[in-house]
Amino acid sequence: MNNKETEIDIVTGKSLNEDQLDSTTPDVDENIILPGHGQLSSEIATIGKDMSDVDFINALAEAPHDLLIPWEDCILPSGGLYYKGWSNGVVNVRAMTQSVEKIFANKRFTSSGQALDAMFRKCCQFPGDMDPSELLIGDRTFLLYYIRGITYGNEYKFVLTCPHCGAQNTHVYDMNELYSTVIPANTKLGPEPFKVVLPHLSEISRREVWVSVRFLRSGDISDILSRQKFNRNLNNSVKTTNKRKVPGRINRQDQSDQSEAILDGTLEKTITSVNGVSNPIVIQSIVSKLHSKDNAAIREFLRENTPGIDSTVTIICKECQNEVTMELPVTDGFFRSTK
């Protein structure tokens, strides 16, 4: 079997390369690993206490789904502060089932970005009619790791190609370490949007210039990437070029353009007004002219205050001993047990 794994974007749910996902049904880790995970209901054991094997299997077949895979409470880092009508941030979650595994084995779902949202809909009960795309990015990431933990346990095995020497390393990461990096909501900030003063514009204009910002939702990033894809396709349809893309080769310019588009789009999505002016055309015009100091002020505020989890990990290459600092990759191996 090919060791190369399909990497999945945890925000958009899209696969990041063309490898087909492994459709093998994983073995479920029966150990209760994650902090706060309640013990499974004892009702199953009670049902089969005085039954023969045949009667017990028949009873299981007739048992409600929730008895075999029970729901439990999960408190999101945001505490529900930045959602309408959600006072405590508690989500009812349960482990993934075979039907969810099939979603990640379906290339069409992972390519289109529908896989993660479909998983959240099957494994979570949100308040009201809330859609997973409304989740803060940090809450979404935390929830993904939580559901993975109660399904397969805390150990996660993945393959990393060292950027220094090119060696392929297999690593087993203990996801319990992520729980010490949870960033809770800062209640002192009050409700969205938040005021951030722009140091450069304030200095040169000799008056306070500020922006109102809000936290990013996963739907925001999807919108940015969709708009970028539309613009790229539009540009390709109206201009011709003699340049030919070589299969398998990374186009550095495309990569740079994508990063720039995401950064610009992020600011446009997070900024709701400038000194109280909320006209999107005005905001877009100002964003395009912001000094790096002002960009940094906004990004630093969001970095320090966005509720979520820090999934940055440092890995030492077994061949060259160099350290690699990166976001914990979510590959297709994330959705199956290490055992």
Beta strands, then each sheet from edge to edge (+ up, - down):
strand 1: 72-75
strand 2: 90-93
strand 3: 124-125
strand 4: 155-161
strand 5: 168-174
strand 6: 182-183
strand 7: 194-197
strand 8: 210-213
strand 9: 271-274
strand 10: 308-309
strand 11: 312-316
strand 12: 323-327
sheet 1: 1+ 2- 3+
sheet 2: 4+ 5-
sheet 3: 6+ 10-
sheet 4: 7+ 8- 9+
sheet 5: 11+ 12-
end
